[in-house]
Amino acid sequence: LALRQEVASKYSEKLKDKDIILPFINPEATSAFAQYSIRVQNRDEIQAKLKEQGIPTAIHYPMPLHLQECFSYLGYKEGDFRVAEKISQEIMSLPMNPYLSDDEIGYISRNF
């Protein structure tokens, strides 16, 4: 857990001046950082650019809950939860494991 938190802290430090919304962790809480998810305006372009540089990314939350088929019985439609819809278009996860080196974190961060 401590190693993942250290990697996340290094990411946050290196990405803080970029046009990125970084993860917010309440100071009274602890994150296991199973993922390091960020929000960016032009996610698909950034994801493609990172892929060209050999940097894998993931979209773990491609669709907000209210638009998923399993919740269709609730009757919600596109536009009902605009914030969730916006976030689902912006969120992506960077490589995260407790053994990412400083060089790897730096390389990933420089490619934004």
N, C-alpha and C positions, 0 to 999 in steps of 0.2 A: 504494500500500500504506500509506504513512504517513497519508494522509488518512482511509482506512478505519479505521485504528487510532485516530486522533484522535476520529472519530465514536463508535467503540466505547467509548473511554475516557470520553467525555462522557455517553453513555448510562449506563455503569456508575456514574459519580459521581452522576447524578441519580436513579437507581433503587435505590441501595444501601440506603436505609432503608425500602423497600417490601417487602411479603411476596412476594418474587420470588427465585428462584434464578438468579443471573447466570452468564454463561459463566466457566469457570475456564480460564485459560491458564497452563500451567507457566512459571515465570519463565525457564527455560532454552529456551523455545520461542517461536515467533512465529506469530501467527495472521494470515491474510489477511483475516479477517472478511468472507468472501463473504456470510455471513448473521450477524445478531446474534440468536441463539436464546436464549430464556429459558425457565424452567419456572415455571408457576403452578398452584395447586391447582384453580381453577375456570376453566380455559382457555376453554371455550366461551362462558361468560358474559362474560369479559374481552374475548374476540375480538369478540363482538357489540357490546359497549359501545364499543370502539375504532372499529368499523365505523360506528356511529351518529355518531361524531365525525369521520368522513371519514379515518380512519387505517387503511390497509390492513395486514393481517398475513398470514402464511402458515404452513401446517403442512406442513413438508417431510418429516416423519418420522411419518406417521399410523399406521403399523403396524410392530411390531418384526419383525426379519428372520425369526425362527423361525415366525411366523404367516403369512408371505407364501407364496403358492401355489408360487412357484418353489423353495421349500425344503421343500415338504410331504413330499418323499421321505425326509426325515430323521426324520420321525415325531414331531416335537415338537408339543405341544398347549398351549392356553391354561393358564397356571399354571406352566409349566416354567421360565420366566425372568421372574419377577415384577417384578424391578427394571426390566427393559427394557419390560415391559408398562405399568408405572406411568409411566415417563418418556414413553412414546409418547402417553399421555393428558394429559400436562402441557406438553409442549414446543410452542413457537410461535416464529415469527421476526418481529421488528419491521422496519419499513422500514430498509433499509441501502443507502446509496450514499455515495461519498466527498464528495458535495456537499450533504449535509443541513446546513442552517443551524442555528445555536444556537437560534434561535426555533422551528424545526421539532422539534428534539430536545427542547426544553423543553415544547412543546405535547404531544408524544407522551408524555413522561414524566409530565406533570401529570394525564393521563387515566387513571392507574392508581388 
